[in-house]
């Protein structure tokens, strides 16, 4: 008669031990789905929406300024734009002007006709630096006399590889959190099994 009591106790306790890993697995799944849903929003940065001249465009006359329109208002701190001709000479003059979502870089007078490469770098609204490059062609030189003063040589903007940028944006914190939760789930599952075996042996 006394042997029935331990058996009933084990039968009652067993489901509670089994429910612990199941509950933890559910919590892990919910945490993982929440983290993955929030990861793109956390790593998304402002983008270049359009430019004037547009990428790959052919314009009749070189404009007085190159305009870059972004998806959000960029910061004026650290903004830099290069306007390089086919010989690598930079025809950007003065500082970048930012009005609303548009960043404007004046073009130095006397710029020749031909193909130009624009390298740009700004700080996005989330304080993350973004950069890019595009090219356009001008059929005629810019208006105005060629300035007599020589413009100082500027350091070139180094454009990061897009694959490297994407790698830096990978949500490693989410991966670490998931690994920790998986390890915790395994530890609790092993502990529950040991307690069930001990209860069965007793």
C-alpha positions as CSV (number, residue, x, y, z in Angstrom):
1,X,0.0,0.0,0.0
2,X,2.8,2.4,0.9
3,X,4.4,1.9,-2.6
4,X,1.5,3.7,-4.3
5,X,2.4,7.0,-2.8
6,X,5.8,7.5,-4.4
7,X,4.4,6.3,-7.7
8,X,1.6,8.9,-7.5
9,X,4.1,11.6,-6.5
10,X,6.4,10.8,-9.5
11,X,3.4,10.8,-11.8
12,X,2.3,14.1,-10.6
13,X,5.8,15.7,-10.7
14,X,6.8,14.3,-14.1
15,X,4.5,16.6,-16.1
16,X,5.9,19.7,-14.3
17,X,9.5,18.7,-15.2
18,X,8.4,18.1,-18.8
19,X,6.6,21.4,-19.0
20,X,9.8,23.4,-18.1
21,X,11.7,22.7,-21.3
22,X,8.5,23.1,-23.3
23,X,7.8,26.5,-21.8
24,X,11.4,27.6,-22.3
25,X,11.3,26.5,-25.9
26,X,8.2,28.6,-26.4
27,X,9.9,31.6,-24.8
28,X,12.9,31.0,-27.0
29,X,10.8,30.9,-30.2
30,X,9.0,34.1,-29.2
31,X,12.3,35.9,-28.4
32,X,13.8,34.8,-31.6
33,X,10.9,36.0,-33.7
34,X,10.8,39.3,-31.9
35,X,14.6,39.8,-32.4
36,X,14.5,38.9,-36.1
37,X,11.5,41.3,-36.7
38,X,13.3,44.1,-35.0
39,X,16.8,43.5,-36.5
40,X,16.1,45.0,-40.0
41,X,14.7,48.2,-38.5
42,X,17.7,48.5,-36.2
43,X,20.2,48.0,-39.1
44,X,18.4,50.0,-41.7
45,X,20.1,53.3,-42.6
46,X,19.2,56.3,-44.8
47,X,19.7,55.8,-48.5
48,X,20.4,58.0,-51.6
49,X,17.0,58.4,-53.2
50,X,18.1,60.4,-56.3
51,X,20.7,62.7,-57.6
52,X,21.0,65.6,-60.1
53,X,22.6,64.7,-62.4
54,X,21.2,61.2,-62.1
55,X,23.5,58.2,-62.1
56,X,24.5,57.3,-65.7
57,X,22.9,60.5,-67.1
58,X,24.2,62.6,-69.9
59,X,23.6,66.4,-69.4
60,X,24.2,69.1,-72.0
61,X,26.0,71.5,-69.6
62,X,27.8,70.7,-66.4
63,X,25.5,72.1,-63.6
64,X,26.7,74.7,-61.0
65,X,26.1,72.1,-58.2
66,X,25.6,68.4,-57.8
67,X,22.5,67.6,-55.7
68,X,22.0,64.5,-53.7
69,X,18.5,63.7,-52.3
70,X,18.3,61.2,-49.4
71,X,15.5,59.2,-47.8
72,X,15.9,61.3,-44.6
73,X,17.6,64.5,-43.5
74,X,21.3,63.8,-43.2
75,X,23.6,65.5,-40.8
76,X,25.7,68.4,-42.0
77,X,28.7,67.2,-39.9
78,X,31.2,65.1,-41.8
79,X,29.5,65.5,-45.2
80,X,31.9,65.3,-48.2
81,X,31.4,65.1,-51.9
82,X,34.0,64.7,-54.7
83,X,33.4,65.6,-58.3
84,X,36.2,64.0,-60.3
85,X,36.8,64.4,-64.0
86,X,38.4,61.7,-66.2
87,X,41.9,62.8,-65.1
88,X,41.0,62.5,-61.4
89,X,40.9,66.2,-60.7
90,X,38.3,67.2,-58.1
91,X,36.0,70.1,-59.2
92,X,34.0,70.3,-56.0
93,X,34.3,73.8,-54.4
94,X,33.4,74.9,-50.9
95,X,31.4,73.0,-48.3
96,X,28.4,70.7,-48.8
97,X,25.1,72.6,-48.2
98,X,22.2,70.6,-46.7
99,X,18.6,71.8,-47.0
100,X,15.9,69.4,-45.8
101,X,16.8,66.0,-47.5
102,X,19.0,67.6,-50.3
103,X,22.8,67.9,-50.0
104,X,24.3,70.3,-52.6
105,X,28.0,70.4,-53.6
106,X,29.0,73.5,-55.7
107,X,31.0,72.8,-58.9
108,X,34.2,74.9,-59.4
109,X,33.9,77.2,-62.5
110,X,35.6,76.1,-65.6
111,X,35.1,72.4,-65.2
112,X,35.6,70.7,-68.6
113,X,33.1,68.6,-70.6
114,X,33.4,64.8,-70.2
115,X,32.7,62.0,-67.8
116,X,32.5,62.7,-64.0
117,X,32.6,60.4,-61.0
118,X,30.9,61.6,-57.8
119,X,32.0,60.1,-54.6
120,X,29.9,61.1,-51.6
121,X,29.8,60.5,-47.9
122,X,27.4,61.8,-45.3
123,X,26.2,61.0,-41.8
124,X,22.6,59.7,-41.9
125,X,19.9,60.7,-39.5
126,X,20.7,57.7,-37.2
127,X,24.3,59.0,-36.9
128,X,25.7,56.2,-39.1
129,X,28.0,57.2,-41.9
130,X,26.8,56.2,-45.4
131,X,28.6,56.6,-48.7
132,X,28.4,55.8,-52.4
133,X,29.5,56.7,-55.9
134,X,28.0,57.3,-59.3
135,X,29.0,58.7,-62.7
136,X,27.5,61.1,-65.3
137,X,28.6,62.8,-68.5
138,X,28.5,66.5,-69.4
139,X,28.5,67.4,-73.1
140,X,29.6,71.0,-72.5
141,X,31.9,72.6,-69.9
142,X,30.7,74.5,-67.0
143,X,30.0,78.2,-67.4
144,X,32.3,80.9,-66.0
145,X,36.0,81.7,-66.3
146,X,38.6,79.2,-65.2
147,X,39.8,80.5,-61.8
148,X,43.5,81.5,-61.7
149,X,44.1,80.1,-58.2
150,X,45.0,76.5,-57.9
151,X,42.7,74.5,-55.7
152,X,44.5,72.4,-53.1
153,X,44.6,68.6,-53.6
154,X,42.1,66.8,-51.4
155,X,42.4,63.3,-50.0
156,X,40.3,60.9,-52.0
157,X,37.2,59.4,-50.4
158,X,37.7,55.7,-49.8
159,X,34.4,53.9,-50.7
160,X,33.9,50.8,-48.6
161,X,32.9,47.5,-50.3
162,X,29.1,47.0,-50.0
163,X,29.7,43.4,-48.8
164,X,31.9,44.6,-46.0
165,X,29.3,47.2,-45.0
166,X,26.5,44.6,-44.9
167,X,28.7,42.3,-42.8
168,X,29.3,45.1,-40.3
169,X,25.5,45.6,-40.1
170,X,24.8,42.0,-39.3
171,X,22.9,41.7,-36.0
172,X,25.5,39.7,-34.0
173,X,23.8,40.7,-30.7
174,X,20.7,38.7,-31.8
175,X,22.8,35.7,-32.6
176,X,24.6,35.8,-29.3
177,X,21.2,36.1,-27.5
178,X,19.8,33.1,-29.4
179,X,22.9,31.0,-28.6
180,X,22.6,31.8,-24.9
181,X,18.9,30.9,-24.8
182,X,19.6,27.6,-26.6
183,X,22.3,26.7,-24.1
184,X,20.0,27.6,-21.2
185,X,17.2,25.4,-22.7
186,X,19.6,22.5,-23.0
187,X,20.8,22.8,-19.4
188,X,17.3,22.9,-18.0
189,X,16.3,20.0,-20.2
190,X,19.2,17.9,-18.9
191,X,18.5,18.9,-15.3
192,X,14.8,17.9,-15.7
193,X,15.7,14.5,-17.1
194,X,18.1,13.9,-14.2
195,X,15.4,14.8,-11.7
196,X,13.0,12.4,-13.4
197,X,15.5,9.6,-13.3
198,X,16.2,10.2,-9.6
199,X,12.5,10.3,-8.9
200,X,12.0,7.0,-10.7
201,X,15.0,5.3,-9.0
202,X,13.7,6.4,-5.6
